[in-house]
Amino acid sequence: MNVSIHQALIFDLGGVIVPHDNAVLYARLASRCGTSWPAERISDLVRRGRWGTGAPISSLHEALIEQAGYDSAWPTFVEDWCCHLSLDASMLALIESLSRKHRVLIFSNTNQEHWDHVVGLSRGALSRFETYLSHEIGLEKPAVESFRMVAARAAIEPARSIFFDDLPANVDAARLAGFQAEVFEDQPKLEALLSARGVELF
Protein backbone atom coordinates (compact mmCIF):
# COMPACT_ATOMS: atom_id res chain seq x y z
CA MET A 1 0.00 0.00 0.00
CA ASN A 2 1.42 3.36 -1.01
CA VAL A 3 1.79 6.20 1.43
CA SER A 4 -1.18 8.53 1.03
CA ILE A 5 -2.00 11.96 2.40
CA HIS A 6 -5.35 10.36 3.26
CA GLN A 7 -5.44 7.83 6.06
CA ALA A 8 -8.63 6.19 4.84
CA LEU A 9 -11.29 6.36 2.13
CA ILE A 10 -14.66 5.43 3.63
CA PHE A 11 -17.67 4.47 1.55
CA ASP A 12 -21.33 3.94 2.28
CA LEU A 13 -22.80 0.78 0.80
CA GLY A 14 -26.42 1.43 -0.20
CA GLY A 15 -26.78 4.00 -2.95
CA VAL A 16 -23.06 3.93 -3.63
CA ILE A 17 -21.96 0.35 -4.30
CA VAL A 18 -25.36 -1.27 -3.84
CA PRO A 19 -28.28 0.35 -5.72
CA HIS A 20 -31.61 -0.21 -4.01
CA ASP A 21 -35.26 0.66 -4.47
CA ASN A 22 -37.19 0.47 -1.20
CA ALA A 23 -40.49 0.85 -3.03
CA VAL A 24 -39.84 -2.54 -4.63
CA LEU A 25 -39.26 -4.06 -1.19
CA TYR A 26 -42.45 -2.68 0.33
CA ALA A 27 -44.53 -3.69 -2.68
CA ARG A 28 -43.15 -7.25 -2.55
CA LEU A 29 -43.90 -7.61 1.15
CA ALA A 30 -47.36 -6.11 0.70
CA SER A 31 -48.15 -8.59 -2.08
CA ARG A 32 -48.01 -11.38 0.49
CA CYS A 33 -50.04 -9.56 3.16
CA GLY A 34 -53.72 -8.84 3.72
CA THR A 35 -55.49 -6.26 1.60
CA SER A 36 -55.59 -3.83 4.52
CA TRP A 37 -51.78 -3.70 4.47
CA PRO A 38 -50.72 -1.72 1.36
CA ALA A 39 -47.07 -0.89 0.72
CA GLU A 40 -47.30 2.38 2.64
CA ARG A 41 -48.43 0.61 5.79
CA ILE A 42 -45.72 -2.02 5.42
CA SER A 43 -43.19 0.79 5.09
CA ASP A 44 -44.37 2.31 8.37
CA LEU A 45 -44.02 -1.04 10.15
CA VAL A 46 -40.53 -1.61 8.80
CA ARG A 47 -39.37 1.89 9.68
CA ARG A 48 -40.46 1.49 13.31
CA GLY A 49 -37.92 -1.27 13.91
CA ARG A 50 -34.27 -0.95 14.89
CA TRP A 51 -33.13 -3.48 12.30
CA GLY A 52 -29.98 -1.50 11.51
CA THR A 53 -28.67 -1.66 15.06
CA GLY A 54 -28.96 -5.39 15.57
CA ALA A 55 -32.63 -6.13 16.21
CA PRO A 56 -33.24 -9.56 14.61
CA ILE A 57 -34.96 -9.48 11.26
CA SER A 58 -36.79 -12.64 12.33
CA SER A 59 -38.80 -10.37 14.65
CA LEU A 60 -39.96 -8.36 11.64
CA HIS A 61 -40.98 -11.57 9.89
CA GLU A 62 -43.01 -12.56 12.95
CA ALA A 63 -44.64 -9.11 13.18
CA LEU A 64 -45.64 -9.24 9.52
CA ILE A 65 -47.21 -12.65 10.01
CA GLU A 66 -49.06 -11.67 13.18
CA GLN A 67 -50.14 -8.15 12.22
CA ALA A 68 -50.30 -8.04 8.43
CA GLY A 69 -51.11 -11.63 7.51
CA TYR A 70 -47.82 -12.21 5.68
CA ASP A 71 -48.19 -15.68 4.21
CA SER A 72 -44.67 -17.03 3.66
CA ALA A 73 -42.03 -18.86 5.69
CA TRP A 74 -38.58 -17.57 6.58
CA PRO A 75 -36.67 -18.57 3.37
CA THR A 76 -39.18 -16.75 1.17
CA PHE A 77 -39.21 -13.78 3.53
CA VAL A 78 -35.43 -13.45 3.25
CA GLU A 79 -35.75 -13.45 -0.55
CA ASP A 80 -38.43 -10.75 -0.29
CA TRP A 81 -36.38 -8.75 2.22
CA CYS A 82 -33.45 -8.62 -0.21
CA CYS A 83 -35.36 -8.29 -3.50
CA HIS A 84 -34.63 -4.57 -3.90
CA LEU A 85 -30.84 -4.84 -3.70
CA SER A 86 -28.41 -5.06 -6.61
CA LEU A 87 -24.70 -4.51 -7.16
CA ASP A 88 -22.93 -1.80 -9.17
CA ALA A 89 -20.09 -3.85 -10.63
CA SER A 90 -18.28 -0.78 -11.94
CA MET A 91 -18.27 0.91 -8.53
CA LEU A 92 -17.13 -2.30 -6.87
CA ALA A 93 -14.25 -2.54 -9.34
CA LEU A 94 -13.26 1.07 -8.62
CA ILE A 95 -13.23 0.52 -4.87
CA GLU A 96 -11.28 -2.71 -5.26
CA SER A 97 -8.74 -0.77 -7.33
CA LEU A 98 -8.54 1.95 -4.69
CA SER A 99 -7.98 -0.63 -1.97
CA ARG A 100 -4.79 -1.81 -3.64
CA LYS A 101 -3.13 1.55 -2.95
CA HIS A 102 -5.19 3.08 -0.12
CA ARG A 103 -6.92 1.99 3.04
CA VAL A 104 -10.58 1.54 2.13
CA LEU A 105 -13.38 1.13 4.68
CA ILE A 106 -17.09 0.46 4.27
CA PHE A 107 -19.42 2.07 6.81
CA SER A 108 -23.03 1.06 6.19
CA ASN A 109 -26.42 1.06 7.85
CA THR A 110 -27.47 -2.51 7.23
CA ASN A 111 -28.55 -5.80 8.80
CA GLN A 112 -27.19 -9.32 8.64
CA GLU A 113 -29.56 -10.59 5.96
CA HIS A 114 -28.91 -7.67 3.62
CA TRP A 115 -25.18 -7.89 4.19
CA ASP A 116 -25.10 -11.63 3.49
CA HIS A 117 -27.11 -11.06 0.32
CA VAL A 118 -24.87 -8.36 -1.14
CA VAL A 119 -21.74 -10.31 -0.22
CA GLY A 120 -23.22 -13.12 -2.28
CA LEU A 121 -23.97 -10.77 -5.17
CA SER A 122 -20.31 -9.67 -5.08
CA ARG A 123 -19.11 -13.30 -4.97
CA GLY A 124 -17.43 -12.57 -1.67
CA ALA A 125 -15.61 -9.43 -2.76
CA LEU A 126 -17.35 -7.15 -0.28
CA SER A 127 -16.36 -9.39 2.63
CA ARG A 128 -12.69 -8.71 1.91
CA PHE A 129 -13.00 -5.01 2.77
CA GLU A 130 -12.57 -3.52 6.21
CA THR A 131 -16.20 -3.09 7.28
CA TYR A 132 -18.07 -1.17 9.96
CA LEU A 133 -21.69 -2.33 9.80
CA SER A 134 -24.39 -0.69 11.89
CA HIS A 135 -25.92 -3.95 13.07
CA GLU A 136 -22.52 -5.02 14.40
CA ILE A 137 -21.44 -1.76 16.04
CA GLY A 138 -24.93 -0.97 17.39
CA LEU A 139 -25.11 2.56 15.99
CA GLU A 140 -26.52 3.97 12.76
CA LYS A 141 -25.76 6.99 10.65
CA PRO A 142 -26.51 9.88 10.91
CA ALA A 143 -25.65 9.66 14.63
CA VAL A 144 -22.43 11.63 15.05
CA GLU A 145 -21.37 9.10 17.68
CA SER A 146 -21.42 6.36 15.02
CA PHE A 147 -18.70 8.18 13.10
CA ARG A 148 -16.67 8.70 16.25
CA MET A 149 -16.95 5.00 17.02
CA VAL A 150 -15.75 4.05 13.54
CA ALA A 151 -12.80 6.44 13.86
CA ALA A 152 -11.87 4.96 17.24
CA ARG A 153 -12.21 1.33 16.16
CA ALA A 154 -10.34 1.92 12.92
CA ALA A 155 -7.69 4.04 14.70
CA ILE A 156 -7.93 6.78 12.08
CA GLU A 157 -7.89 10.56 12.29
CA PRO A 158 -11.19 11.86 10.89
CA ALA A 159 -9.56 15.00 9.49
CA ARG A 160 -7.24 12.84 7.40
CA SER A 161 -10.00 10.56 6.10
CA ILE A 162 -12.70 11.08 3.46
CA PHE A 163 -16.23 9.71 3.77
CA PHE A 164 -18.68 9.31 0.86
CA ASP A 165 -22.42 8.75 1.22
CA ASP A 166 -25.42 9.36 -1.03
CA LEU A 167 -27.42 10.95 1.82
CA PRO A 168 -26.58 14.56 2.73
CA ALA A 169 -27.64 14.03 6.37
CA ASN A 170 -24.97 11.36 6.75
CA VAL A 171 -22.36 13.59 5.13
CA ASP A 172 -23.28 16.43 7.48
CA ALA A 173 -22.92 14.13 10.50
CA ALA A 174 -19.54 12.92 9.30
CA ARG A 175 -18.36 16.51 9.04
CA LEU A 176 -19.59 17.21 12.58
CA ALA A 177 -17.43 14.27 13.69
CA GLY A 178 -14.43 15.90 12.00
CA PHE A 179 -14.27 13.89 8.77
CA GLN A 180 -13.78 15.21 5.31
CA ALA A 181 -17.04 14.15 3.66
CA GLU A 182 -18.76 14.47 0.32
CA VAL A 183 -22.13 13.51 -1.13
CA PHE A 184 -21.85 10.67 -3.65
CA GLU A 185 -23.71 11.43 -6.88
CA ASP A 186 -22.22 9.09 -9.45
CA GLN A 187 -18.98 7.35 -10.31
CA PRO A 188 -17.56 9.94 -12.76
CA LYS A 189 -18.01 12.74 -10.21
CA LEU A 190 -16.48 10.57 -7.50
CA GLU A 191 -13.44 9.80 -9.64
CA ALA A 192 -13.01 13.49 -10.48
CA LEU A 193 -13.27 14.48 -6.82
CA LEU A 194 -10.77 11.82 -5.71
CA SER A 195 -8.32 12.85 -8.42
CA ALA A 196 -8.64 16.50 -7.39
CA ARG A 197 -7.72 15.49 -3.85
CA GLY A 198 -4.62 13.64 -4.95
CA VAL A 199 -5.99 10.11 -4.64
CA GLU A 200 -4.52 7.71 -7.18
CA LEU A 201 -7.38 5.73 -8.72
CA PHE A 202 -5.76 2.90 -10.63
C-alpha positions in Angstrom: 0.0 0.0 0.0 1.4 3.4 -1.0 1.8 6.2 1.4 -1.2 8.5 1.0 -2.0 12.0 2.4 -5.3 10.4 3.3 -5.4 7.8 6.1 -8.6 6.2 4.8 -11.3 6.4 2.1 -14.7 5.4 3.6 -17.7 4.5 1.5 -21.3 3.9 2.3 -22.8 0.8 0.8 -26.4 1.4 -0.2 -26.8 4.0 -2.9 -23.1 3.9 -3.6 -22.0 0.3 -4.3 -25.4 -1.3 -3.8 -28.3 0.4 -5.7 -31.6 -0.2 -4.0 -35.3 0.7 -4.5 -37.2 0.5 -1.2 -40.5 0.9 -3.0 -39.8 -2.5 -4.6 -39.3 -4.1 -1.2 -42.5 -2.7 0.3 -44.5 -3.7 -2.7 -43.2 -7.2 -2.5 -43.9 -7.6 1.1 -47.4 -6.1 0.7 -48.1 -8.6 -2.1 -48.0 -11.4 0.5 -50.0 -9.6 3.2 -53.7 -8.8 3.7 -55.5 -6.3 1.6 -55.6 -3.8 4.5 -51.8 -3.7 4.5 -50.7 -1.7 1.4 -47.1 -0.9 0.7 -47.3 2.4 2.6 -48.4 0.6 5.8 -45.7 -2.0 5.4 -43.2 0.8 5.1 -44.4 2.3 8.4 -44.0 -1.0 10.2 -40.5 -1.6 8.8 -39.4 1.9 9.7 -40.5 1.5 13.3 -37.9 -1.3 13.9 -34.3 -1.0 14.9 -33.1 -3.5 12.3 -30.0 -1.5 11.5 -28.7 -1.7 15.1 -29.0 -5.4 15.6 -32.6 -6.1 16.2 -33.2 -9.6 14.6 -35.0 -9.5 11.3 -36.8 -12.6 12.3 -38.8 -10.4 14.6 -40.0 -8.4 11.6 -41.0 -11.6 9.9 -43.0 -12.6 12.9 -44.6 -9.1 13.2 -45.6 -9.2 9.5 -47.2 -12.7 10.0 -49.1 -11.7 13.2 -50.1 -8.1 12.2 -50.3 -8.0 8.4 -51.1 -11.6 7.5 -47.8 -12.2 5.7 -48.2 -15.7 4.2 -44.7 -17.0 3.7 -42.0 -18.9 5.7 -38.6 -17.6 6.6 -36.7 -18.6 3.4 -39.2 -16.7 1.2 -39.2 -13.8 3.5 -35.4 -13.4 3.3 -35.8 -13.5 -0.5 -38.4 -10.8 -0.3 -36.4 -8.8 2.2 -33.5 -8.6 -0.2 -35.4 -8.3 -3.5 -34.6 -4.6 -3.9 -30.8 -4.8 -3.7 -28.4 -5.1 -6.6 -24.7 -4.5 -7.2 -22.9 -1.8 -9.2 -20.1 -3.8 -10.6 -18.3 -0.8 -11.9 -18.3 0.9 -8.5 -17.1 -2.3 -6.9 -14.3 -2.5 -9.3 -13.3 1.1 -8.6 -13.2 0.5 -4.9 -11.3 -2.7 -5.3 -8.7 -0.8 -7.3 -8.5 2.0 -4.7 -8.0 -0.6 -2.0 -4.8 -1.8 -3.6 -3.1 1.6 -2.9 -5.2 3.1 -0.1 -6.9 2.0 3.0 -10.6 1.5 2.1 -13.4 1.1 4.7 -17.1 0.5 4.3 -19.4 2.1 6.8 -23.0 1.1 6.2 -26.4 1.1 7.9 -27.5 -2.5 7.2 -28.6 -5.8 8.8 -27.2 -9.3 8.6 -29.6 -10.6 6.0 -28.9 -7.7 3.6 -25.2 -7.9 4.2 -25.1 -11.6 3.5 -27.1 -11.1 0.3 -24.9 -8.4 -1.1 -21.7 -10.3 -0.2 -23.2 -13.1 -2.3 -24.0 -10.8 -5.2 -20.3 -9.7 -5.1 -19.1 -13.3 -5.0 -17.4 -12.6 -1.7 -15.6 -9.4 -2.8 -17.4 -7.2 -0.3 -16.4 -9.4 2.6 -12.7 -8.7 1.9 -13.0 -5.0 2.8 -12.6 -3.5 6.2 -16.2 -3.1 7.3 -18.1 -1.2 10.0 -21.7 -2.3 9.8 -24.4 -0.7 11.9 -25.9 -4.0 13.1 -22.5 -5.0 14.4 -21.4 -1.8 16.0 -24.9 -1.0 17.4 -25.1 2.6 16.0 -26.5 4.0 12.8 -25.8 7.0 10.6 -26.5 9.9 10.9 -25.7 9.7 14.6 -22.4 11.6 15.1 -21.4 9.1 17.7 -21.4 6.4 15.0 -18.7 8.2 13.1 -16.7 8.7 16.3 -17.0 5.0 17.0 -15.7 4.1 13.5 -12.8 6.4 13.9 -11.9 5.0 17.2 -12.2 1.3 16.2 -10.3 1.9 12.9 -7.7 4.0 14.7 -7.9 6.8 12.1 -7.9 10.6 12.3 -11.2 11.9 10.9 -9.6 15.0 9.5 -7.2 12.8 7.4 -10.0 10.6 6.1 -12.7 11.1 3.5 -16.2 9.7 3.8 -18.7 9.3 0.9 -22.4 8.8 1.2 -25.4 9.4 -1.0 -27.4 11.0 1.8 -26.6 14.6 2.7 -27.6 14.0 6.4 -25.0 11.4 6.8 -22.4 13.6 5.1 -23.3 16.4 7.5 -22.9 14.1 10.5 -19.5 12.9 9.3 -18.4 16.5 9.0 -19.6 17.2 12.6 -17.4 14.3 13.7 -14.4 15.9 12.0 -14.3 13.9 8.8 -13.8 15.2 5.3 -17.0 14.1 3.7 -18.8 14.5 0.3 -22.1 13.5 -1.1 -21.9 10.7 -3.7 -23.7 11.4 -6.9 -22.2 9.1 -9.5 -19.0 7.3 -10.3 -17.6 9.9 -12.8 -18.0 12.7 -10.2 -16.5 10.6 -7.5 -13.4 9.8 -9.6 -13.0 13.5 -10.5 -13.3 14.5 -6.8 -10.8 11.8 -5.7 -8.3 12.8 -8.4 -8.6 16.5 -7.4 -7.7 15.5 -3.8 -4.6 13.6 -4.9 -6.0 10.1 -4.6 -4.5 7.7 -7.2 -7.4 5.7 -8.7 -5.8 2.9 -10.6 
